[in-house]
């Protein structure tokens, strides 16, 4: 009666509800408009990790390093350093950056600050490229929002004169990623929205249905963006949350609405009035949507166990957008259905949503064919999934680097110039920060620091060691660190003092050694080098505390490679807990739904196999580059490290939706008939068209982001599209009927209840009749 009352209210207040919906969209849209400016490229730092401590240690007290640090790269296409005009042109670009009121530059170190005799290390091999380290007073998060505009202004000002001016570093990189994320989101929406309408019209035969489904998805996204915009004012949220939430919101929003619209149309076609049709729709398909939302939200909540901001941000976006889609589908969509009523029915009458008997017979025949040879079909499907999963054993993961930015970007051009002219490792040195308990200049730490420097230079894979030790040795050969005392620094020559101030903090307690690797930050060789550097640092710390009067040192190793390795490790360490928690949640939900032990276990096993196959395809395309050009993708030698864990939780929850949708129909038929084989065939025949249509819509949405997004979103979208496609075909159409045929009545076994047969099943029908229609 309560659901009937809700349906009556939805019909009675339909116009008020629609007006309120429009008002809600307007308010949400206004709040959501501020979200892009509040998102950050951060979220990769592991709390209290060595790499995080390094970032904090170099944020103050050093020349050319600050709360935000960047490298200014200037490339003169018309002149070389040997030309008199080169100096003037470069100085103009340097002055433009240092005096820009937006940047709030506080100090610099490099080509434009040193004398001609001391700045050779800052000139590229081509003689046309120079670099400067620049410190900004801007907080890192704010800088990431402003640097894209500054870079655009610099390019417009200097490019016509043949000067390529690039801002390089973490802040410029993530600022560019933020900008690209917005533009790629717009492109993906331009691709996805028309395709959604086309697919819905072709499969379900109604333009009104397509527009209603889109209204649900768009509303869910805007509501999510509005909430995220408020949260982003207090908590750092990753830039990737916007793309991920849009992608998932369109997918589940359209799917949920179609479940309801299709059932509503069927109830009207059966002769029920609108109130009863709405009540039945909410009681059946409405429970499908509610269960789906609970499953996705519960699965994504397990990701809070990973102490990485980027993953928690995306998980938050997923939770909010799915919860919004459920609320809109169950509260606002019924009012729209009550308003459309017969017009929706007429617009879909010529469509395919009625599941013609010929189509049902074909699906029934297909299911029976599979179940006549269940072992052969099951073995073939499992073998296919295992074969696809094999490449996943070689998966390599890392944090995003400059290669995700198009080569046309000035930021990418700057990264490429530094790598080409100064070496691949120059863009991301391994940063070693030595912190002493007493001033470095008192000499107690000198033996340990010098020994560490020699050990670092001798490591395999080291292209060079940047530090102040060489110039300090020239000034004070007997005790190089004695010259770091503040009063001694005052008397040092200008070039020497600048170098000392860049590598030794003003408090004389911190010293930086930049280990320049021969390879890029993500290269396995650089990761091996990082491990060696950390071992050397550990040994230096142990040695510094021995003997009377010897300074005790703490040494932290950071930089881009260290941050990537630290984030990989924290994901790997917490992944087993996340997986166990997610599997426990899904098992309990399926156990309660099906009152069976074996069906949830089978669903979990098959989903693990399907996710493994998805991983394998992802590795083949993006890491190995096989077929990447065919799809228009760029191979990157590794998979973005947050993609696998997100794929795992998202695919598990979305696949569970289809599992429940299919098996509740099977259970309904089995409870009524006790026919093991027939119930599976008829259940698949009744659900396959809608499952296939919903899966196709998901693939269209995720595929749009795969082709239009930046690399991390490409990998996530492509993985979701592949996973959903495998689930809707190989798993749902072959593995499920074959495995259920082999299990027979044991499908429904529950301790304490035994294995139900025809008699017990039929006897239970009266008590479970209404419930068994939950996902019809």
C-alpha positions, 0 to 999 in steps of 0.5 A: 500500500505504501508503494501504491501511495507513492505512485499516486503521489507521483501522479498527483504532484507530477507537475510540482515534481517536474518544476522542483526537478528543474529548480534543483538542476539550476541550483546544482548547475550553479554550484557545480560550475565552481568545481573545476577550479577547486580540483587538484592534481594532488592526491599521490602523496602517501601520508608520513612517507619519505617522499612526502617528508622530502616535499615538506623539507624543501618547501622553505629555506632554500634558494630556488625552492619553495611551497611551489617549485618549478623549472623555467625552460627557455629554448631559442629557435633563432639564436645560440648562447654564442650570439649576443642577442641570446642573452637579452632574449633569455633575460626578457623571458626570465624577467617576465616570469619573475615579475609576473604578479600571478606567480609570486616568484620569490627566488631563482637559481640557474642560467639567468642568476649565475655568472657566465663562468658558472652557468654551463651546467644550465645550458643544453647540449644544443646551445639553445636551451637554458633552465632556471629553478624558480620558487613561488610563494603560491601554495601548490594547490593554488599554483596548479590552478593558475599556471595554465593561464600563465603558460598560455600568456608566456607562449602567446608573448614569446612564441612569435619571436622564436622563443619557446618558454615552458614552465616545468614541474609538478605544479605546471604538469598537474595544472595542464592535466586539469585543463586537459581533463576539462576539455576531454570531458567536454569531448567525451560528452559530445561523443557519448550523449548522441550515442546514448540517444541513438542506442536507446532509440534503436534498442528500445524504440523511443526518443522520449525514453532516451531523453528521460534516461539522459535527464536522470544521468545528467541530474545525478552528475550535476548533483554530484558535482555540486556536492563535490564542489562544496567538499573540495573547498575543505578537502583536496580532491583529485582532478580525475574525480570529475571525469570518473564521476561523469563516466559512471554517472552517465552509465548507471544513470541511463541503465537505472532509468531504463530498468524502470522505464522498460518495466513501467511500459510493460505494466502499461501494456499489460493493461494496468492503470498508471498508479498500479503500473508505477507501484509495480515498477517501484516494487520490482525494478525499483528494488533492482536499482536500489540493490545495484546502488547499495552494491556499488556504494558498498564496494567503492566504500572499501577504497577508503582503506587505501590512504591515497588521496587520488583513489579516495577522491574517485571513490567519493565521486563514484559513491555520490554519483551512484547514490544520486542516480538511485535517488533521482531514479526512485524519487524524481523519475516516477513523477516524470513517468506519471507525466509522460504516461501513455505518450511514453507507451506510444513512443516505444510501441514500435520498439524492441523493448517488448521482447518479441517471442521470436527473440525470446525463443532464440535466447531460450534455444541458445541457453539450452544449447549451452546447457546440453554441453555445459562442460565443453562450453564452460571449459571454453569460456574459462580458457578464453578468460584465462588466456586473456588474463595471462598478460596481466602477470606482467602488469607494471604500474606507476603514477602519471608522468609528462607522457600523458600530456599531448606533445603539442602542449608547451608543458610537454615540450618543456619536459621533452627539451629537458630530457633531450638536452640534459638527460632523461633523468634530469626532469625528475631527480631522486632527491636525498634530504639530509637533516642533522640534529646540530648545524652542518657547519660544526663538522660532525656530519661531514664524514657521513655526508661525504661518504654518502655522496661518494656512495651515491655517485658510484651507484649503477644508473647514476648520470650525475650528482647535483649538490653544493659539495664540489664548490664547498670543497673548493672553499674549504678543502679540509671540512667542506660543510664548515662553509655552510655556516650563515656568517661564512656564507655572507663572505662567499663569492656570489656564484658559490653562495647561490649554489650553497643556498640552493642545496643547503637550507638557511637554518644550516640543518638540511642539505639536498643531494639530487641524484640524476638517474640515466632513465626516466622516473617511471623506468624500472632501472630508475626504480631499482636505483631508488632502492639502492639510494635508499639502502645507501641512505639507511647505511649512512644514518646507521653510521652517523650515530656511532662514535662520540661526538658524531652527529645523528642524521636523518635521511629521507629519499623522495622525488617523482620516482619515490612518490610513485613507488611509495604509492604503488607500495601502499596500494599493494599493501592495502589491496588484500584488505580492500579485496577481502572487504569488498568480497565479504560485502558482495557475498553477504548481499548475494547470500541475502538476495538468493538464499544460496551459498554456492551462487555468491561463491560462483559469482565471485570466482567468475568475476575475479576471472573476468577482471583478470581478463580485463587486466590482461587486455589492458596490459596488451593495449596500453603497456605492450602497445598491441593494437594501441594504434588501432584504437588511437591510443598511445602506449605508456610502458605502464598502467596508471597505478590507481586504474587496477584497483578502481577497475576491480571494485567498479567491475565487481559491483556493476557485474553483480547488478547483471548477476542479480538481474538474471538470477532473480528471474531464474529463481522466480521461475525455479520457485514456480516450476522446480525445473533446473534447466528450463528455469535457467533458459527462460530466465536468460531469455527474459533478461538477455535483451535488457542486459545486452542493451544496458551493457551496450550503453555502458560500453558506449559511455565508457568507450567515449571516455576511452577515446576522448579522455587523457591517458589515465581516464582512457585506461579506466574507460577502456578497462570498464568497457572491456570488462562490461563487454566480457561480462555481458557476453562470455560470463552472462551468456555462457559461464552462468548457464553452463555452471548452473546446469552443472550445479543443478539444485545445488545452486539453491543450497543453504545450510539449514534448508538443504537443497530445495526440490520441486515440492519445497520450491513450489511451497515457498512460492507463496512466501516469496512470490512478490520478492522473486519479482524484485529484479524482473 
